Amino acid sequence: MSSSIIDFLATEARFGAHNYEPIGVVLSRGEGVWVWDTDSNRYLDCLSAYSAINQGHCHPKILAAMVEQAHRLTLTSRAFHNDQLAPFYEEIAALTGSHRVLPMNSGAEAVESAIKSVRKWGYEMKGVPDGQAEIIVCANNFHGRTLGIVGFSTDPVTRTHFGPFAPGFKIIAFGDAAALEEAITPNTVAFLVEPIQGEAGVIIPPAGYFTKVRELCTANNVMLVLDEIQTGLGRTGKLLAEQHEGIEADVTLLGKALSGGFYPVSAVLSNNEVLGTLRPGQHGSTFGGNPLACAVARAAMRVLVEEGMIENAASQGARFLEGLKDIRANTIREVRGRGLMLAVELHPEAGRARRYCEALQGKGILAKDTHEHTIRIAPPLVITSDQVDWALERFATTLTQDFS
C-alpha cells in the first residue's frame, strides 16, 4: 500500500465518523466495469455501489444528459413546475406499467414514503381504525438506515442503542407464504418485502412464493410493496425482479441504478389507490423530482433498455453463476444468484469472507462481504463474457487459497 493511500486512509479515519469498514483501496476513476485507485491500479468492480452502477461507471450518455441539464436548470423545488418532471413521469410509467409516481432522492426516503402512503390508504380507503395500521415485513430485511426503518430490522447491529422505535410492524420469515397468511389481520395495510434479500446474502425465495404472496395480498386487500431498489432495473436479468414470477406489485420502490450512479434519485411507483390519497402539503421533498435528477434518470433508463443491458445481465449472470458453481473448493458452502446478483457463501470454518475479498483485491477484483461468511458479486450490467471468464479465474484461485 503506497504512502499516498495510507495518507488518504489516515485522514479519513481522523475526521470521518467510523460507520463503515471499507476495503483498503482509494478509488479515483471509473469507466464501464473498471475502477482505478490513486496508484493507477485497475480493478473489476463486482459491487457496482450496491447495484447503483448497473449502467457502468461514468456512462457517457448519462454524463452528457447531466452536464447539459446542469447548464440549464438544476433545482426549482416542487413549489414550481419544471420541464423535466412530466417527461420523467411519463417515461418511467411507460417502462414499468405504473399509474402514479412519487419522486424522492434516496432509497430509504422511498421506503419511508411508501410506509406513510400505505398507512394513509389503510385509514382512508380500507377503513383501518386510526393508529392501528399494521405493516408486515420479513426477518433479515434491509430497507435502509433511517430510524423508522431500523426499528423493524432484525439485525442487532443496525438497532442497538438507536431506540425507542415506532410500532406498527410485524416480522415474519422470508419465503414462507403460510407465515404471511397467518400474520394478516383486518388491520394489515401492506406487506413490505424485497424480491431477493440482497444485504442478507442474496437470499432467493422458493419458486412460487411471490405468486402465493400476490394471491394472499389480493384476497385480503393488503398492498404488496416490493422494494426493488437493489433488484430492479435489470440487476436480476429482468427489468423488475417481480417479472420472474409474472406478478405485479401494488407499490414498487426504485432507486440506486435509477440514476446510473450519477445522482441520488428514487421513486415510489404505485397504483392509483395508494398515492392517490396524498394531498398538497402532506408529503414532499425539496430535492425530490428536481430537473437535474429527472434528466439523469431519463437517460439512465434509456440506455438500460436501448443498449440491451437487461438481456446482458441475464446471459452473463447465467455464465457467472455456472462458473462459480464449477469451482471445486472446500471453502464454499453454497453459490446462489439470479442475473448478475450473485453470492458465494463460505463454510464458517473457512473464516470471514472479508479476507477473501481482500485477497481478491490483490488480484484486481473488488467485491464485498456481508453477514460474515458471504461474498456478494454484482458487476455492472455491461460486463462481457471475456470479463466474466477473467473474473472466474481469479475467484477460483482465491476460493481455493490456503489462508492457514
VOGU-3710 file (C-alpha; in Angstrom, 3 decimals, decimal comma):
1> msssiidfla> 0,000/0,000/0,000  1,541/3,303/-1,097  2,150/6,243/1,228  -0,457/8,319/-0,629  -3,171/5,712/0,027  -2,075/5,438/3,654  -2,393/9,230/3,962  -5,919/9,168/2,478  -6,997/6,430/4,879  -5,445/8,147/7,893
11> tearfgahny> -7,124/11,458/7,132  -10,463/9,766/6,613  -10,102/7,884/9,898  -9,157/11,066/11,745  -12,057/13,229/10,579  -14,822/10,855/9,489  -17,432/9,004/11,509  -16,425/5,342/11,737  -19,729/3,942/10,467  -18,175/1,947/7,612
21> epigvvlsrg> -15,409/-0,628/7,304  -14,274/-0,228/3,682  -11,834/-2,415/1,820  -8,425/-0,690/1,880  -8,467/0,881/-1,558  -8,834/4,550/-2,543  -10,576/4,872/-5,908  -10,151/7,875/-8,160  -11,559/6,939/-11,581  -14,076/4,585/-13,191
31> egvwvwdtds> -15,153/3,538/-16,680  -17,555/0,744/-17,555  -16,835/-2,248/-15,300  -13,400/-0,945/-14,266  -12,197/1,363/-11,498  -8,681/2,663/-10,767  -7,128/3,602/-7,461  -4,883/6,586/-6,738  -1,844/4,482/-7,670  -3,391/3,655/-11,079
41> nryldclsay> -4,087/0,005/-10,201  -7,104/-1,306/-12,132  -9,915/-3,385/-10,614  -13,047/-5,090/-11,881  -15,908/-3,644/-9,834  -18,001/-6,540/-8,536  -20,166/-4,437/-6,231  -21,441/-1,650/-8,529  -22,029/0,595/-5,494  -24,603/-1,897/-4,209
51> sainqghchp> -26,198/-2,019/-7,701  -26,335/1,736/-8,248  -23,885/1,462/-11,178  -25,857/-1,015/-13,291  -25,115/1,008/-16,433  -21,374/1,048/-15,752  -19,174/3,779/-14,340  -19,475/7,212/-15,925  -21,729/6,150/-18,783  -21,138/8,825/-21,452
61> kilaamveqa> -24,801/9,322/-22,395  -25,915/9,753/-18,793  -22,971/12,088/-18,204  -23,934/14,161/-21,247  -27,536/14,452/-20,025  -26,335/15,560/-16,598  -23,925/18,158/-17,934  -26,483/19,561/-20,382  -29,151/19,858/-17,701  -26,704/21,302/-15,156
71> hrltltsraf> -26,055/24,158/-17,589  -29,799/24,854/-17,888  -31,557/24,329/-14,549  -30,739/22,194/-11,513  -33,359/22,873/-8,837  -36,692/24,634/-8,531  -38,235/22,807/-5,563  -41,739/21,478/-6,094  -43,131/24,950/-5,447  -42,912/25,344/-9,230
81> hndqlapfye> -43,153/23,003/-12,224  -40,062/22,126/-14,263  -39,843/20,819/-17,821  -38,118/17,522/-16,883  -40,587/16,178/-14,330  -43,535/15,418/-16,619  -41,383/13,535/-19,185  -39,768/11,582/-16,339  -43,208/10,600/-15,025  -44,377/9,549/-18,465
91> eiaaltgshr> -41,263/7,534/-19,309  -40,930/5,666/-16,012  -44,654/4,884/-16,009  -44,423/3,523/-19,550  -41,349/1,461/-18,708  -42,763/-0,094/-15,538  -46,524/-0,049/-16,129  -47,135/2,208/-13,121  -50,052/4,589/-12,680  -48,653/7,082/-10,176
101> vlpmnsgaea> -45,100/8,215/-9,404  -43,657/9,934/-6,330  -40,053/11,078/-6,912  -37,650/11,143/-3,974  -33,875/11,065/-3,528  -32,525/8,096/-1,574  -33,853/4,562/-1,409  -34,576/4,956/2,296  -36,719/8,010/1,523  -38,697/5,945/-0,955
111> vesaiksvrk> -39,302/3,275/1,688  -40,374/5,849/4,281  -42,673/7,475/1,716  -44,267/4,120/0,925  -44,842/3,400/4,617  -46,593/6,751/5,066  -48,662/6,274/1,925  -49,907/2,745/2,636  -50,845/3,734/6,173  -52,817/6,677/4,841
121> wgyemkgvpd> -54,514/4,426/2,297  -55,356/1,975/5,071  -57,077/4,608/7,186  -58,872/6,466/4,394  -59,709/3,666/1,949  -59,618/0,340/3,808  -61,183/1,660/6,992  -58,494/0,622/9,472  -59,048/2,341/12,855  -56,797/5,374/13,284
131> gqaeiivcan> -53,395/4,480/14,727  -53,880/0,704/14,280  -52,346/0,096/10,832  -50,001/-2,888/10,594  -47,284/-3,493/8,034  -45,781/-6,962/7,697  -42,052/-7,245/6,948  -39,556/-10,106/6,781  -36,762/-11,191/9,081  -33,278/-10,326/7,790
141> nfhgrtlgiv> -34,726/-7,480/5,739  -32,726/-4,473/4,653  -34,717/-1,415/3,591  -32,420/1,404/4,685  -30,909/3,148/7,690  -33,456/5,693/8,896  -34,857/5,474/12,404  -38,241/4,318/11,141  -36,700/1,538/9,054  -34,150/0,167/11,517
151> gfstdpvtrt> -36,996/-0,166/14,001  -38,267/-3,208/12,081  -34,849/-4,634/11,235  -33,821/-7,908/12,863  -30,107/-7,095/12,643  -28,904/-6,094/16,123  -26,020/-4,100/14,639  -28,447/-1,688/12,978  -30,773/-1,459/16,022  -28,682/-1,397/19,179
161> hfgpfapgfk> -28,906/1,900/21,111  -30,995/3,638/18,446  -34,419/3,132/20,080  -37,159/3,692/21,028  -38,726/2,575/17,767  -42,077/3,200/16,143  -44,728/0,475/16,479  -46,906/-0,955/13,730  -44,659/-3,610/12,184  -44,942/-7,387/12,309
171> iiafgdaaal> -41,958/-9,562/11,361  -42,295/-12,972/9,674  -39,940/-15,431/7,985  -38,896/-14,648/4,408  -40,049/-17,127/1,762  -42,820/-18,586/3,947  -46,254/-17,886/2,441  -48,017/-19,697/5,288  -46,409/-17,299/7,778  -47,749/-14,361/5,791
181> eeaitpntva> -51,242/-15,824/5,691  -51,193/-16,322/9,452  -49,877/-12,804/10,147  -52,522/-10,908/8,161  -55,279/-9,263/10,215  -58,067/-6,804/9,324  -55,636/-4,017/10,259  -52,895/-5,150/7,862  -52,354/-2,468/5,244  -49,220/-3,758/3,478
191> flvepiqgea> -46,588/-6,431/3,074  -43,185/-4,778/2,510  -40,610/-7,203/1,112  -37,513/-7,498/-1,077  -37,921/-9,898/-4,045  -34,414/-11,123/-3,216  -32,815/-10,261/0,110  -29,596/-8,613/-1,019  -27,898/-7,434/2,164  -28,788/-10,722/3,863
201> gviippagyf> -26,588/-12,503/1,304  -28,658/-12,764/-1,906  -31,359/-14,955/-0,397  -33,758/-16,163/-3,096  -37,241/-17,349/-2,029  -38,623/-20,698/-3,184  -40,314/-20,876/-6,590  -43,958/-19,891/-6,425  -43,574/-17,847/-3,253  -44,454/-14,498/-4,784
211> tkvrelctan> -47,324/-15,966/-6,775  -48,851/-17,085/-3,463  -47,966/-13,754/-1,820  -49,770/-11,886/-4,583  -52,856/-14,081/-4,123  -52,894/-13,545/-0,352  -52,486/-9,778/-0,614  -55,269/-9,518/-3,207  -57,642/-11,729/-1,216  -57,106/-9,713/1,978
221> nvmlvldeiq> -56,988/-6,200/0,455  -53,360/-5,785/1,503  -50,959/-3,686/-0,555  -47,940/-5,631/-1,824  -44,932/-3,304/-1,616  -41,822/-4,622/-3,377  -38,540/-2,981/-2,510  -36,742/-3,252/-5,860  -34,140/-0,646/-5,006  -31,391/-3,249/-5,477
231> tglgrtgkll> -33,172/-5,894/-7,547  -34,843/-3,553/-10,027  -33,667/-2,019/-13,288  -32,111/-5,108/-14,789  -29,999/-6,473/-11,949  -31,675/-9,915/-11,927  -31,948/-10,258/-15,710  -35,437/-8,736/-15,850  -36,456/-5,084/-15,682  -38,049/-5,854/-12,306
241> aeqhegiead> -37,463/-8,975/-10,235  -41,235/-9,451/-9,858  -41,329/-10,454/-13,519  -39,628/-13,765/-12,725  -42,976/-14,930/-11,327  -45,213/-12,839/-13,554  -46,762/-10,786/-10,776  -47,365/-7,057/-10,296  -46,836/-5,219/-7,034  -49,234/-2,527/-5,846
251> vtllgkalsg> -46,261/-0,356/-4,890  -42,740/-0,679/-6,312  -39,718/1,129/-4,924  -36,827/2,062/-7,205  -33,561/3,876/-6,524  -29,833/3,255/-6,921  -29,494/2,487/-10,676  -32,318/4,908/-11,466  -29,547/7,472/-11,884  -26,771/5,174/-13,092
261> gfypvsavls> -24,679/6,313/-10,137  -24,605/9,995/-11,019  -27,073/11,473/-8,560  -29,416/10,330/-5,755  -32,772/9,531/-7,407  -35,518/7,242/-6,128  -39,186/6,741/-6,859  -42,308/5,260/-5,360  -44,391/3,701/-8,130  -47,946/2,737/-7,304
271> nnevlgtlrp> -51,454/2,061/-8,418  -53,857/4,998/-8,273  -55,212/3,939/-4,884  -52,135/4,359/-2,688  -50,509/7,539/-3,973  -53,948/8,897/-4,835  -54,565/9,605/-1,140  -51,804/12,219/-0,888  -52,870/15,871/-0,885  -50,796/19,069/-1,172
281> gqhgstfggn> -48,691/19,662/1,907  -48,953/16,119/3,275  -45,621/14,860/1,944  -42,729/16,267/-0,023  -39,015/16,808/-0,585  -37,092/19,921/-1,604  -34,883/17,941/-3,989  -37,349/15,203/-4,961  -38,233/15,485/-8,648  -35,700/18,222/-9,355
291> placavaraa> -34,889/18,810/-13,043  -31,297/17,579/-12,800  -32,408/14,317/-11,171  -35,159/13,801/-13,731  -32,853/14,409/-16,701  -30,287/11,985/-15,312  -32,907/9,325/-14,556  -34,418/9,610/-18,021  -31,012/8,981/-19,612  -30,248/6,146/-17,167
301> mrvlveegmi> -33,477/4,326/-18,051  -32,999/4,924/-21,762  -29,509/3,404/-22,017  -30,538/0,453/-19,862  -33,110/-0,523/-22,484  -31,532/0,712/-25,711  -28,162/-0,940/-25,050  -29,594/-4,325/-24,067  -28,209/-4,269/-20,554  -31,108/-6,234/-19,068
311> enaasqgarf> -30,679/-9,077/-21,541  -26,926/-8,989/-20,980  -27,478/-9,318/-17,224  -29,490/-12,484/-17,837  -26,928/-14,130/-20,147  -23,765/-13,047/-18,331  -25,353/-13,765/-14,967  -26,046/-17,351/-16,043  -22,442/-17,664/-17,238  -21,080/-16,226/-13,986
321> leglkdiran> -23,327/-18,413/-11,806  -22,406/-21,597/-13,682  -18,727/-20,734/-13,459  -18,903/-20,128/-9,714  -20,731/-23,417/-9,196  -17,983/-25,194/-11,141  -15,328/-24,069/-8,653  -14,354/-27,049/-6,530  -13,354/-25,561/-3,196  -13,871/-26,909/0,300
331> tirevrgrgl> -14,454/-23,342/1,459  -17,734/-22,973/-0,465  -20,989/-23,816/1,270  -23,370/-22,519/-1,421  -23,430/-20,459/-4,602  -26,661/-18,676/-5,464  -27,909/-15,863/-7,636  -30,233/-14,532/-10,273  -28,976/-12,476/-13,164  -25,931/-10,518/-12,032
341> mlavelhpea> -26,988/-10,580/-8,369  -24,750/-13,356/-7,061  -23,286/-14,630/-3,825  -20,792/-17,196/-2,603  -21,494/-18,327/0,950  -18,500/-19,855/2,721  -18,416/-22,509/5,409  -17,923/-20,812/8,808  -14,677/-22,732/9,349  -13,285/-21,057/6,213
351> grarryceal> -13,120/-17,813/8,185  -14,524/-14,373/7,481  -15,426/-13,569/3,897  -13,614/-10,263/4,247  -10,187/-11,886/3,997  -11,228/-13,449/0,697  -12,383/-10,034/-0,530  -9,019/-8,592/0,454  -7,290/-11,400/-1,435  -9,469/-10,692/-4,469
361> qgkgilakdt> -8,402/-7,051/-4,292  -4,830/-8,219/-4,726  -5,907/-10,000/-7,913  -7,704/-6,984/-9,382  -11,287/-7,610/-8,232  -13,337/-5,550/-5,791  -16,115/-7,475/-4,036  -17,748/-7,007/-0,636  -18,508/-9,326/2,221  -21,818/-9,440/4,059
371> hehtiriapp> -23,020/-11,326/7,134  -19,507/-12,558/7,963  -19,357/-15,529/5,591  -20,827/-14,372/2,256  -19,166/-12,668/-0,713  -21,554/-10,557/-2,784  -20,887/-10,294/-6,505  -22,734/-7,691/-8,579  -20,739/-6,248/-11,503  -22,185/-3,606/-13,842
381> lvitsdqvdw> -24,646/-4,989/-16,365  -22,288/-4,081/-19,234  -19,836/-6,853/-18,329  -18,702/-9,069/-21,220  -18,119/-12,811/-21,478  -14,348/-12,331/-21,533  -14,535/-10,205/-18,391  -16,703/-12,801/-16,635  -14,204/-15,529/-17,526  -11,301/-13,333/-16,348
391> alerfattlt> -13,088/-12,806/-13,011  -13,905/-16,507/-12,620  -10,231/-17,449/-12,907  -9,431/-15,122/-10,015  -12,375/-16,260/-7,899  -11,285/-19,870/-8,404  -7,714/-19,105/-7,334  -8,854/-17,142/-4,290  -11,527/-19,557/-3,081  -9,074/-22,462/-3,206
401> qdfs> -6,349/-20,468/-1,476  -4,919/-21,758/1,796  -5,069/-18,982/4,418  -3,697/-21,134/7,244
//
